[in-house]
C-alpha cells in the first residue's frame, strides 16, 4: 500500500527534509527545483532544540554540527546605550532542559547535509531547472506541470515552494503579497574585520523603537551574520530583495549603538529584503496535494522558527503518509490536523514579538529598562519558548 511516487515541488530546506524523511521510510520521491543549483536565500539560521531533534532523527545532525558554530547563549541589548540583559544559555543548559542544543548554522550548510542525505538514498532524486507552473489531479494520481519540461505524474504532490508558491496559487488562486512595512538588511561580515570585543559566540538581539538587529557567528566562527529590521518603509513590489549600500544601511540605523554601526561598516556588502506575509489558509490540502513550510505558514523571523517548523512539517507529513498510505487524501487531512494549530500559533507568536522588539517604550532609558525587565524576565521567556523547544515531531499525535 506504500505510494509508488511522491512528487515534491521545491528543493529548499523543507522539500529536501520531506524527501529524506520519506526515502528513509521506504517511499519513493522526486524533488523538482526551479533553480540551476540548490541554494538558500539568506545566510544564517538559528536551529532550536525542536529542530535539532529532527535533524538527529534524519541522521544529519552530526554532519551539520561539524559545519556550524557553537553558540553559548542569547542576550538582549538596548539599541542606543548597549545595556545588556542575558536571556538564556544555549549549550549544555539547553541540552539539559530540552534534550538537544540550540545551534546557529549557515543556511547552505543545512541544505547541503539534507541534499547529501537524499542523494545517498536516491542519487537522482533531485531534478534541477524544473520551474513548476501548477498541477492537475484525478482520484488516483496527480500531475505536476512545468514551464520548461514535460509533466510528471505521481501518487501525491507536496508544495514546498516557499512564500510565493505556485502550488498554493494553483490550489487557492492568486493572492496579494502583503508587505509588512518592514525591511531587513542582511550581511555576512568577516570576523577578522571586527574589533576583539565583538568576537563572541553569542546570539545578540538589539531592540529599539521601530526596529531591531540580530547578529551571531557562523561557519565555525569565521563570519558574523547580521540582520537589521526596521519599520515604516515602502516597497514597490517584486522582486522582494535587492542590493543595498553600506551608506544607506548606516543611515537607516542612525543613532544606534557604535557596535551596530561597526558591524555595518565592516560588512563587504548588504542586501535589502521586503518582509512579506500571507493570509492564513483554512486548509493546506486538496485531494492528493498538500503544502508545507512557507507555502502554507510563512512567518516573520521573530521567533527564529520558520525553517524549524518546516522540518517539523516534513516529519509529521511523512508519518501521516506512512500511517495512512491506503488513503492519501486522509493522510493529508491528518497532517493538517496535527500541524495547523501549532503552526499558526507560531506565526502569531512571531508577529507578537514585533511588540517586544520594536516597542516605543525602548526609546528612553527609564521606560526601556522597565519594559525589558517585564517582557524578557525568565517566566515570560519560558512561556514563549518552552512550548516550541520541547516539541517532538516524531511522537506528536496523528490519529
N, C-alpha and C positions, 0 to 999 in steps of 0.2 A: 504493500500500500504506500510505499515511500514515493514522493513526487519524483518523476523522472528528471525534471529540469526546472530550476528556479532561475528566472532572469532578474538581474539587478541593474537598474539604471543609475549610474553614478559610481565612480571609483574613488570616492573620498574615504574619510575615516569610517563613517557608518556603513557604506557599501562594502568595504573590504572586511570590516568586522563581521557583518552579517554573512558574507561569503565564507569566511574562515569558520564561523560557528556552524554553518550548515554543512560544509565539507567535513568537518570533524564529526558531525552526526550522521555521515554517510549519505548526504543529499547532494546531488549534482547541482552546480551553479555555473552561470556565465555572467560576468560583470562587463558592462559596457560604459566606457568613459569617453566623454566627448573630446578631451584634450589629447595631444600627441604624446604626452607623458603624464605619469602620475605626479601630481603636485598639490600642495595645500596652500591656500591663501593664509596670510598672517605669518607669524613667526613662532611665538611662544605659546605654550599651552600648559595650564595647570590641571593635574590629574589627581583628584582627591581619592581617598581610600575606596570608595564605592567603584571607581573606575579601575584602580589598580587590582582590585579583587577580580574583576572581569578579565583584565589582561593576563593575570596569572592563570585563570581558568582556560584561556585561549592558548596558553603556552608561550607567550611573547614577553612577559613582564621582565624576565632577566635580561633579555636582549635589549629592551628599551632602557632599563636601568643602567646598562653599560654605556649608553649614549646620552644619558640625562645628567642633571646637576643635582647634587644634594641641596636641600633647602631646609635650613634649621628652624625657621619659624616665620610667622607673619606679624606685621606691625602696621599701625596707623600712624601717619604723621600729618600735622596741620600744614596746610598749603603755604602759608606765608612765614610762620615762625620756625617750622620744622619740629615743633614739640612732638614727642614720640609716646605712643602707647603700645605696649606689647599685647598682641591678641592671643596667640596660642603657639605652642611648639608643633612642629610638623614631622619630626623624625621619629625617635624612639617613643615619644609620648603619643603620637598618632597611632603607631603600631600597637602600643599597649591598649589604647582606648578602642580603636576601630578594627584592629587586626591587620591593617595594611598602611603603608606610608602615604604621605602627601608628596607629590613629585612635580617638578617643573621640567618640561621637555620641549624639544624642538619639534614643531608640527610635522615637518617632513620625515623626522626620525620615526615618529609614531606610524606614519603612513607606510614607511619602508618596512618596519618589522611586521606589520599586518600583511603587506603585499608579499613579503618573503614567506610568511606562513601559508598564504593562499597558494602560491606557486609551488611550494614544497608538496602540497597535496594534489594540485592540478596545474601543471605548468602553463597550460594555455587558457586558464580560466578568465584572464583579464584581457579584454579587447579594447584597444585604444582607437582614437579617431572615429568614434561612434557617437554622432550627435543625435540624441533621441528627439523625436517630434511628438510622439503620443502612442496610443495603443488602441487595440480593439480586442474584444473577448467574446467567447461563447461560453456555454455551460461547462465545457470540458477543457478549454485551452485559452491562452492569452497570447496575443501577437504584439510585439514591440516594433514600432516603426521608426525609421531613421531618415535623416536628411541625405545621407551620402553613402548608404549601403543597403543591401536587401534586408527585408524584415526577418525577424526570427520568432519562433513560436516555442512556448514552454507551458508548464502547468501553472505557474504563478509568476507575478511580477512585483518587485519591490522598488518603489520610487525613493531612491536615496540621493536625489539630485539637487539637494540644497534649497535655500530660501526662494530661489527663482525657478522652482521645479516645473519642468514640462509635464511630468506625470500628474502633479497636483492640478495644473491648469487643464489637462485633458479630463480629469475627473470632475472638477468643480467649475470650470470656466475661468476666464481671465479675471483677476482681482487687482486692485490698485496696490502698489507697493507703498507702505506708509512710512515716510521719512519722519523720524522722531525729533528732528531739530538738533540732534547731537552728531558731532563729527569726532571720529577717532584719528589721532595722529599716531602712527606706528613707526618704530625704528629698531634696528639692531645695532648696538654700539659695542665696538671692541673694548673688552675690559681693560686692556693695556692703555687705552686713551683716558681712562677715568682716574681721578686722584685716589690715593690709597684708602681714604676714609669711606669711599663709596663702594669699594670692592668687598662685598659681603654676601654670604649665602642666605639672604633673607628676602622674602617677598614683601615689598613695601607698597602700601596704598596711601597716597597723599589725598586728603579730602579737602574740598574747598567750596565756596559758594558758586554753584553753577558748573562745577567740573571736578574731575579727579584724575590722578596719574597713578599707574601701576608699573612697577619695574621689578624684575627678578632675573637671576643668572640662568644662562642656557649653555648647551654644548660643553658640558664639563667645566663650566665657569669661564669659558673663553669670551663670551659675549653677554651683554646685558640687554634683555628685552624691555622695550619701552612702549607703553600705550598711554596716551593722554586724551581724555574725552572732555569735551566742552559742549554746553547747551547753547541755544539761541542762534543757531545757524540756518542758512538756507542751502538748498541743493537743487540744481536744475533738472535732475533725472539721470537715467542711466547714461554712461557707466557709473556704478556706485563706488568706485575708487579711482584715484588719480594721484600722480606725483605731487608732492608739496615742496616747499622750500624751507630750509633751516630758518631763514629770516622770518617767514610768515609764522612758523611754529613758535618761535621765540616771542614774537609779538602777541600771539594768541594767549600765551601763558605769562604775559607781562604782570609783574607783581608777585609771582610765585617765588618760592624759596630759591636761593642760589644753587642748591643741589639739583633742583629741577632744571634750571637754566643751563647748568653744566652738562647734564645729560643731553639736552637738546643740542648744545654747541658741539658736543663730541660725536654726534651722530653723523655718519657719512652721507645719509640721505633720509628723507621721511616720505611716507605715503599718507594720504588722507582717505578715510573711509566714511561713507554715509551710514549711520546706524539706522537700520530699517526694521519694521515689524510687519507681521501679517495677522489678520483676524483669526481668532480661534475657529477651528473646524468642528462641526457637530459629529463627524465621523472621519476616520482615516482610510477606510477601505470601501471597495466596490467589487463584489464578486471575488475574483481571484487576484485582485490588485490592491496593494496597500502602500502606505507611506511610512517613512521613518525619519528621525532626526530633524534637521532644519526644514525639510519639506513639509512637516506637519506641526512642529512646535518650535519655530525659530524664537530665539530669546536674546535679550540684551545680555552682554557678558558680565553682569554684575554679581553673579554667584559663582562664576567660573565652572559652570556645569553643562554648557552646550554640547561639547564633544563627549563628555562623560555620559550624558543622558542618551546620546546616540549609541554608545556602547551598550548601555542598558537595554535600549530597544532591540539591538541585534540579538542579544541573548534570549530575551523573553520571546521575540518573534521565532527564533529557531526552536525554542522549547514548545511553543504552540504548534508550529508546523509538524514537529516530530510527534506530538501527542495526538494531534487531530489530522494526521496525514490522509485518512479516509475521506475527509470533508474539509478541503482547504478554505472555502468561504467561512466555515465555522471557526477554523483555526485563526483566521484574521479577526473575527469578532472577539474571540478570546484574548487575542493580543491587544486589541483596543481596550477591552475591559480591564486588563492588567496594567496598562500603561497610561491611559489618557488622564486620569485624575492626578496622578503623580507628576506627569509632565507639565500639565497646565498649572499645578501648584508651584512648580519650579519657575515657570515663566513669570507668574505673578510675583513670586519672591524676588526674582531678579529686578523686575520693574520697581518693586517696593524699595530696593536698595538705592535707587536713584535719590530718594528722600534722604537716606543716610549718608551717601557720598557727596551730594551736591547741595545740602541744606544751607539756606541763607543765614542760619544761626552760626555757621562756620566763619562768617566774615569778621567777627570780632572775637578777641581772645577770651573774654569772660564768658560770653554765650557759647563759644566753641567748646571750651572745657566742659561746661555743664552738659552740653549736647552729647559729646563723645563719651563722657562718663556714664551717661544714661543709655545710649544706644549701643555701646560697644563693651559694656560690662559682661562678665563671664556668663551669667544666666541668660542674657539676651542673645549672646553669640551661640550658646548651646541650643536655644530654641530655634534658631535659624539654620543651623548646620548639622546638628546631630541626626535629624531625620533623613538628611541627604547621605551622610557618610556611613551610617550603619546599614544601609540598604544592601540586600544580596539578591541580584537578579537571577541567580541560579536556583533559588528556592522560593521566590515570590509566587503567590497563588495564581494559577492559570485555569482553574476549574470554573 
